[in-house]
């Protein structure tokens, strides 16, 4: 337990803990301190000077000055507030902050402070240098004219993502944020995770899609879980009038603590081009035609019951919730169907001796001094887990070994890239490590067994579960292999899955009957005899189980189009019809 200390702030006695800064003591005691460059998840550098204080007659910044027992602090005085106001005026004079033309007008921290300190004019001449707007990235832009050089974006890129793309170039009035060696952001090492965007206090970094679409008082924020891999990041879905504006990270939620990747933050909103299924479709004379829900469900129930249970198969996407997967499993177990699996393929449980994988904690990766990544490309899959590795390698000096036949996106970061037959070399290199971590994916083979045997008791093993809710699928008994050859009648719970194996689609075309419960018509238009429309990720609710074993809440942010039903609702209606037909 931390030692308690006592301070006096503006004549009032307050309590803190040894090791706190003065700003942290103020936060513990509900004392409002004006800040611009401070952000709770980042290191403090004191460049904005808004949190200036006086201790013993000398000025310092509350965010960087350690608090000590018995310290007397001046915070809210006419002298200090006058200096804060002058500092704000200099910021407004230095660059173009005409708020009425800025996308962040009404939501800007700089603007809020201007109102707070009563700035209705600026006493200094305006510089207004002509600075560029970098729009070379697909999802967000950088307007240097709005930048106040707080360096939050620089610290977020380095400290939270471990990417170190952003920096500062030039000096004085010419100082600017730059990417790498001053290349366009779209050509830099930026991974488009948007973490810099999420910490920007002004309109310097702007989300292309949601710009001018709604101020903070006009939007609703819904806390949910990202459904685009098994990390299960906490997310906030920002909605206005049943329209999803953007996705932001939830700074209060494990395991990501506010950080998202490009797949979870941007791609679902920007890159989805498929046609939405909004009414049931049944194939007649070779064409899919719209029908009522009753007709579609009756058709599916009758067809599935017409096949022998050995000639019936069922596939479920791991993008379904735990509740939906349980309902799906109950339906087909009740029919006696054994040929049941996951749309993404069979889920192989990790070896039992690979650390208790059922009780993982990704936060342990922040303590590792060596990473061994096996059969997994963290630059493409489970990217937020990859950020843990980048932080370790680039910020703490941890070593990285990649074991893979293929050259993955993390090979340039690795100290050693080994082929699977050289796994013993990885074991040898671990001799000098105190806390090694083995991160393995679906492509890991016999080399994983060697690591499990040789590093048992020393290394922690982290299973990058495939799909989104693989652990939920395993719990529902759906992890086995699906055999398309004997399946004459097949039911596919596709959810809003976009990546479907071409070989599976080819095999399904040979079946006598295929019913697909999908949010989109593609890629099922040439395969399905019936398409039952269902909700997308932002329209569903329930829970999923992430790769750590956490059961995480999925919340509905927007209502689905009229006539589109929830996943479990469709399955329950189908179950009722099949039971009635027995």
SEKOL-894974 format. One line per 2 residues: number of its first residue (from 0); their letters; for each residue x, z, y of C-alpha. Coordinates in steps of 0.5 Angstrom, whole numbers, plus 500, padded with zeros to 3 digits. Each point is the difference from the previous one (the first is absolute). Layout:
NUM = A = X/Z/Y; ...
***
This chain:
0 = XX = 500/500/500; 503/498/507
2 = XX = 502/505/505; 495/501/505
4 = XX = 502/500/508; 497/502/506
6 = XX = 500/496/506; 497/500/507
8 = XX = 497/493/503; 497/500/507
10 = XX = 500/508/500; 496/500/493
12 = XX = 503/503/494; 500/495/494
14 = XX = 502/500/493; 505/495/496
16 = XX = 504/499/494; 508/500/500
18 = XX = 502/493/500; 494/497/504
20 = XX = 501/496/507; 496/503/506
22 = XX = 496/494/499; 498/502/493
24 = XX = 499/507/502; 495/498/506
26 = XX = 496/496/494; 500/506/496
28 = XX = 496/504/505; 496/494/503
30 = XX = 504/499/506; 499/493/503
32 = XX = 507/496/502; 500/493/502
34 = XX = 504/496/496; 501/492/499
36 = XX = 506/499/496; 498/506/495
38 = XX = 497/498/494; 499/506/494
40 = XX = 503/496/495; 506/498/503
42 = XX = 506/503/503; 500/502/507
44 = XX = 505/497/505; 497/502/507
46 = XX = 501/493/504; 493/500/503
48 = XX = 501/507/504; 493/502/500
50 = XX = 501/506/496; 505/503/505
52 = XX = 500/508/500; 504/505/504
54 = XX = 504/505/496; 504/505/504
56 = XX = 500/495/506; 503/494/497
58 = XX = 495/494/498; 500/498/493
60 = XX = 495/496/495; 495/504/496
62 = XX = 501/495/494; 507/501/499
64 = XX = 502/507/502; 500/505/495
66 = XX = 495/506/501; 504/507/500
68 = XX = 497/507/499; 499/503/507
70 = XX = 500/493/504; 496/500/506
72 = XX = 498/493/502; 497/496/506
74 = XX = 495/495/498; 494/498/504
76 = XX = 503/501/507; 499/496/507
78 = XX = 507/498/500; 500/498/492
80 = XX = 494/496/501; 502/497/506
82 = XX = 506/497/496; 496/498/495
84 = XX = 495/496/505; 506/497/503
86 = XX = 503/498/493; 493/497/498
88 = XX = 500/496/507; 507/497/498
90 = XX = 498/498/493; 494/496/504
92 = XX = 505/497/505; 505/498/495
94 = XX = 495/495/496; 493/497/500
96 = XX = 495/505/498; 494/497/504
98 = XX = 495/504/495; 494/496/501
100 = XX = 504/494/497; 503/504/494
102 = XX = 497/500/493; 501/507/500
104 = XX = 496/502/506; 496/506/499
106 = XX = 504/502/494; 507/500/503
108 = XX = 504/507/500; 504/497/506
110 = XX = 493/499/504; 498/507/497
112 = XX = 506/503/504; 499/497/506
114 = XX = 492/502/500; 503/507/499
116 = XX = 505/500/505; 495/497/505
118 = XX = 504/494/501; 496/495/505
120 = XX = 506/496/503; 507/499/499
122 = XX = 505/502/505; 506/496/497
124 = XX = 501/492/501; 498/496/494
126 = XX = 505/497/496; 496/496/495
128 = XX = 505/496/496; 498/494/496
130 = XX = 501/502/493; 498/496/494
132 = XX = 494/501/495; 502/500/493
134 = XX = 494/497/496; 505/497/494
136 = XX = 497/505/495; 493/499/497
138 = XX = 496/506/501; 503/503/506
140 = XX = 503/499/507; 505/503/504
142 = XX = 499/500/508; 507/502/503
144 = XX = 496/501/507; 496/506/497
146 = XX = 506/503/497; 502/507/503
148 = XX = 506/500/495; 498/507/497
150 = XX = 503/497/493; 495/503/496
152 = XX = 500/493/496; 507/500/499
154 = XX = 500/507/497; 494/499/496
156 = XX = 503/493/497; 506/504/499
158 = XX = 498/507/498; 493/499/496
160 = XX = 501/493/497; 508/500/500
162 = XX = 500/493/502; 504/500/506
164 = XX = 498/494/503; 499/502/507
166 = XX = 505/502/505; 501/500/508
168 = XX = 504/495/503; 503/499/508
170 = XX = 500/506/505; 496/502/506
172 = XX = 494/496/502; 502/495/495
174 = XX = 500/504/494; 495/498/495
176 = XX = 498/501/493; 503/495/495
178 = XX = 500/498/493; 506/500/496
180 = XX = 505/496/504; 495/498/505
182 = XX = 496/495/496; 493/498/500
184 = XX = 496/506/496; 497/495/496
186 = XX = 507/497/498; 503/507/499
188 = XX = 500/505/494; 494/503/502
190 = XX = 495/501/494; 494/500/504
192 = XX = 497/507/498; 498/501/507
194 = XX = 503/508/501; 503/498/506
196 = XX = 493/497/503; 496/507/498
198 = XX = 505/504/504; 500/496/506
200 = XX = 497/504/506; 499/494/504
202 = XX = 498/493/499; 507/498/499
204 = XX = 498/499/493; 493/496/498
206 = XX = 496/499/494; 498/493/501
208 = XX = 494/500/496; 497/507/504
210 = XX = 502/498/507; 495/501/505
212 = XX = 495/502/494; 498/507/502
214 = XX = 503/506/503; 501/507/497
216 = XX = 493/503/502; 497/493/497
218 = XX = 502/500/493; 499/505/494
220 = XX = 506/502/496; 499/501/492
222 = XX = 505/503/496; 501/497/493
224 = XX = 505/497/495; 504/494/500
226 = XX = 498/496/494; 505/495/500
228 = XX = 505/503/495; 501/507/496
230 = XX = 504/504/505; 493/501/503
232 = XX = 502/501/508; 495/504/504
234 = XX = 497/495/505; 495/500/506
236 = XX = 495/494/501; 499/499/507
238 = XX = 493/497/501; 495/498/505
240 = XX = 493/497/499; 501/499/493
242 = XX = 506/496/501; 507/502/497
244 = XX = 505/500/506; 506/502/497
246 = XX = 503/505/495; 505/506/502
248 = XX = 504/505/496; 497/507/499
250 = XX = 506/504/503; 497/507/497
252 = XX = 500/497/493; 505/500/494
254 = XX = 503/496/497; 501/495/506
256 = XX = 500/505/506; 497/494/504
258 = XX = 505/494/498; 496/494/497
260 = XX = 503/494/498; 498/493/502
262 = XX = 496/499/494; 496/506/501
264 = XX = 499/499/508; 500/493/501
266 = XX = 499/495/495; 493/502/498
268 = XX = 498/499/507; 504/494/501
270 = XX = 501/496/494; 493/500/496
272 = XX = 498/493/500; 495/500/494
274 = XX = 493/499/500; 496/506/500
276 = XX = 494/501/494; 494/502/504
278 = XX = 495/499/495; 499/499/492
280 = XX = 502/493/497; 498/497/493
282 = XX = 503/494/498; 495/495/499
284 = XX = 502/492/498; 507/502/501
286 = XX = 499/503/507; 499/507/503
288 = XX = 493/501/503; 498/506/504
290 = XX = 495/504/496; 497/507/501
292 = XX = 503/507/497; 495/501/495
294 = XX = 501/493/497; 507/500/500
296 = XX = 501/507/497; 495/498/495
298 = XX = 504/494/498; 506/504/499
300 = XX = 497/505/496; 497/495/495
302 = XX = 506/496/499; 504/506/499
304 = XX = 495/503/495; 500/493/496
306 = XX = 507/500/498; 503/505/495
308 = XX = 504/506/502; 507/497/497
310 = XX = 498/493/504; 499/504/507
312 = XX = 506/502/505; 500/504/506
314 = XX = 505/500/506; 501/505/506
316 = XX = 504/499/506; 504/506/502
318 = XX = 498/500/507; 493/503/497
320 = XX = 499/507/502; 500/506/495
322 = XX = 493/500/500; 499/493/499
324 = XX = 505/500/494; 497/505/496
326 = XX = 493/497/501; 503/493/498
328 = XX = 503/504/494; 494/503/498
330 = XX = 496/494/500; 504/496/495
332 = XX = 502/506/496; 492/501/499
334 = XX = 500/492/498; 505/502/495
336 = XX = 505/495/503; 507/501/498
338 = XX = 504/494/504; 500/503/507
340 = XX = 506/500/504; 502/499/508
342 = XX = 500/494/504; 507/501/502
344 = XX = 503/501/492; 501/505/496
346 = XX = 503/507/502; 505/503/496
348 = XX = 501/507/501; 507/503/502
350 = XX = 504/503/495; 498/507/499
352 = XX = 508/502/501; 500/497/507
354 = XX = 499/506/504; 492/503/500
356 = XX = 498/493/503; 493/503/501
358 = XX = 502/505/505; 505/496/505
360 = XX = 501/501/507; 503/494/504
362 = XX = 502/506/505; 506/501/495
364 = XX = 503/493/502; 502/503/507
366 = XX = 504/505/496; 504/495/495
368 = XX = 507/498/501; 500/494/495
370 = XX = 494/495/499; 500/496/494
372 = XX = 495/495/500; 498/496/494
374 = XX = 495/494/499; 497/501/506
376 = XX = 501/496/507; 498/506/505
378 = XX = 501/494/506; 493/497/497
380 = XX = 497/505/496; 498/508/502
382 = XX = 504/499/507; 499/506/502
384 = XX = 503/503/494; 506/495/502
386 = XX = 500/504/507; 502/506/497
388 = XX = 506/497/497; 502/496/506
390 = XX = 500/507/504; 504/503/495
392 = XX = 505/494/500; 500/499/507
394 = XX = 499/507/503; 503/505/495
396 = XX = 506/495/496; 496/500/493
398 = XX = 503/495/496; 495/495/497
400 = XX = 501/496/493; 495/494/498
402 = XX = 499/499/493; 497/493/499
404 = XX = 501/493/497; 497/497/507
406 = XX = 503/501/507; 495/505/503
408 = XX = 499/501/508; 504/506/499
410 = XX = 506/497/497; 503/499/507
412 = XX = 499/508/501; 503/502/494
414 = XX = 507/502/498; 500/497/493
416 = XX = 495/495/497; 500/501/493
418 = XX = 497/495/494; 496/504/495
420 = XX = 506/500/495; 504/504/504
422 = XX = 496/506/501; 505/504/497
424 = XX = 504/499/507; 494/503/504
426 = XX = 501/506/495; 507/501/502
428 = XX = 499/499/507; 495/506/500
430 = XX = 505/505/498; 502/501/507
432 = XX = 493/500/503; 496/507/500
434 = XX = 493/498/501; 499/493/497
436 = XX = 494/496/500; 498/495/495
438 = XX = 494/495/503; 497/495/495
440 = XX = 495/495/500; 496/496/495
442 = XX = 506/495/498; 504/506/498
444 = XX = 503/499/493; 504/503/495
446 = XX = 505/502/505; 495/506/502
448 = XX = 500/503/494; 508/500/500
450 = XX = 499/504/507; 495/504/498
452 = XX = 504/503/494; 507/500/504
454 = XX = 497/503/506; 495/505/497
456 = XX = 500/506/504; 504/498/506
458 = XX = 496/494/503; 493/500/502
460 = XX = 496/494/498; 495/496/504
462 = XX = 495/495/497; 498/495/505
464 = XX = 493/499/497; 497/493/500
466 = XX = 494/498/503; 496/505/505
468 = XX = 497/505/495; 504/499/494
470 = XX = 499/507/499; 493/500/501
472 = XX = 499/495/495; 505/503/495
474 = XX = 495/506/500; 494/496/499
476 = XX = 503/497/494; 501/493/503
478 = XX = 508/499/499; 500/496/494
480 = XX = 501/493/499; 495/495/500
482 = XX = 499/494/496; 497/494/502
484 = XX = 500/496/494; 494/503/496
486 = XX = 496/502/506; 494/495/501
488 = XX = 496/504/505; 505/504/506
490 = XX = 498/504/505; 505/501/506
492 = XX = 500/505/505; 504/497/505
494 = XX = 499/504/506; 503/496/506
496 = XX = 507/499/496; 503/494/503
498 = XX = 506/499/495; 497/497/493
500 = XX = 505/498/495; 499/492/499
502 = XX = 501/501/492; 494/505/500
504 = XX = 496/495/504; 501/494/495
506 = XX = 498/505/494; 494/502/503
508 = XX = 498/493/501; 499/499/493
510 = XX = 495/506/499; 493/498/499
512 = XX = 498/505/506; 504/504/505
514 = XX = 496/504/505; 505/503/506
516 = XX = 498/505/505; 504/498/506
518 = XX = 500/501/508; 503/493/500
520 = XX = 498/493/497; 507/498/499
522 = XX = 504/500/495; 493/500/496
524 = XX = 496/494/502; 503/496/494
526 = XX = 500/505/495; 493/505/501
528 = XX = 494/498/497; 497/506/505
530 = XX = 503/503/506; 497/507/502
532 = XX = 502/501/507; 504/507/501
534 = XX = 503/504/506; 507/499/503
536 = XX = 505/506/501; 497/502/507
538 = XX = 493/500/497; 501/505/494
540 = XX = 500/507/499; 503/505/494
542 = XX = 507/502/498; 506/497/497
544 = XX = 506/503/497; 506/498/503
546 = XX = 507/499/496; 502/508/501
548 = XX = 493/502/497; 497/502/506
550 = XX = 492/499/501; 499/496/506
552 = XX = 494/499/504; 497/493/502
554 = XX = 495/500/506; 496/495/502
556 = XX = 501/497/507; 496/494/500
558 = XX = 493/498/497; 500/494/495
560 = XX = 496/494/502; 493/500/498
562 = XX = 499/499/493; 507/502/498
564 = XX = 500/506/495; 505/506/499
566 = XX = 504/499/493; 497/506/496
568 = XX = 493/498/503; 500/493/496
570 = XX = 503/503/494; 495/505/499
572 = XX = 494/495/501; 504/496/495
574 = XX = 500/506/495; 493/502/501
576 = XX = 498/492/498; 504/500/494
578 = XX = 497/507/498; 493/498/501
580 = XX = 502/494/496; 502/503/494
***
